[in-house]
Amino acid sequence: MNTTYVARATAGALAALLVLAGCSSKAKDSEDGDKAAAGGVKTGEGISGKTINLGVLTDMTGVYATLGKSVTQAQQLYVKQLNAAGGVCGYKVALTVRDHGYDPQKAVSGYTELEPKVLGFAQFIGSPFVAAVKQRIDGQDKALVLPQAWSSALLGSPYIRVIGSTYDLETINAVDFLIKEKGIAKGDKIGHVYFEGDYGESALVGSKYAAKEAGLTVVEQKIKPTDNDMTAQVTALKKAGVKAIVLSAGPRQAASLVGVAAAAGFDVPVIGNNSAFAPQLLATQAGPALEKNYWVASPSLPIGADTPEAKKLVADYRKAYPKDALDNGIVAGWTAASVFGEALKKACASKDLTREGVDKALLTLASYDNGFGVDQDFSDPASASSRQSVILQPDKSATGGMTVVQEAAASEAAEGYTPQA
């Protein structure tokens, strides 16, 4: 028997059943919405009784487990406070959380399970996984998704809205920092270690663009999310004579890369994208090397920022989760939840809490800053909501383990660059 054929046939049958189930669910929600409209506020999918249901597709056990936990707990805290203040239009907001462990099959199945039940997604970790269901979101589901992912491949969708600069823009700003602050000059080589897939390849587009503008050469090292030992990559980059390294991977890869480079006497600056650090790394053997030779480009100020909003979030988070460390995942989660919350409030004011109503409401947020230093413009789905990056440096003495070395700014190269969806 051809087991491949059977598997494909079974998958096709399941897909057909899921389509029918989705249609059935949507039809029921639409009827409920018609009834609700008579009461003054139009509703649809994801609203049952007096509850607005939002989905959370996170990573609690995979390569971004630390990030996923912080993002999710920050969003749970936001929702708790929102509900305590009366909710939205008299509705309470509820989060349904699924851990995909940074596994593509679990991520897609989690989306398939939750989509008919929720108004939208306040979190979806993983650019490749969001891209895998982008066609479904754009074509039929049309539910607002605020991903913890910054691939430029996600631009152009009115429903998948990246918060902050995309990885290519962020990497352009990172290379600009290396040029202006770390002495990288025309004719130099820089290394780029990056995850295969949308995240790393989006960042690579940025490093190549910045390198071309500045007369640099990029030496590529592609890795998988399961590659945790960066010895081979450090050896290759040292042999190639690179003067600096860009890292588009996860915290584990950052600790290995910077630690191995230090042990090998390879004293070059390394700068990572926003998801390539966790303050817990400072307690490892790589901690001193990270404090000396590692920087991170971020879409916002860190959790330890000197703003009233940041200080309040630190106090509230510590009270809610006293045993957990502070990190920038908290800022990312809180920001996404507050953006979704703001869209819900504006949709409520327009008396339209359907998916379409929430999507339209987000378009009215043309200058949104929740106190973390960067204005976000969601009025154009084809553009990143920001071109700016904050440059941070690991510092175990700082709240959240990071200090600001360069305030929010967009480099000249980033301003002149057009992200390609």
Secondary structure, DSSP 8 states (H G I E B T S, - for coil): --HHHHHHHHHHHHHHHHHHHHHHHHHHHHHHHHHHHHTTSEE-TTEETTEEEEEEEE-SSSTTHHHHHHHHHHHHHHHHHHHHTT-BTTBEEEEEEEE-TT-HHHHHHHHHHHGGG-SEEEEEB-HHHHHHTHHHIIIII---B--B---GGGTT-SSB---S--HHHHHHHHHHHHHHHS---TT-EEEEEEESSHHHHHHHHHHHHHHHHHT-EEEEEEE-TT----HHHHHHHHHHT-SEEEEES-HHHHHHHHHHHHHTT----EEE-TTS--GGGGGSTTHHHHHHHEEEEESS--TT-SSHHHHHHHHHHHHH-TTS---HHHHHHHHHHHHHHHHHHHHHHTTEESHHHHHHHHTT-SSB--SSS--B--S-TTS-S---EEEEEE-TTSGGGEEEEEEEE--HHHHT-----
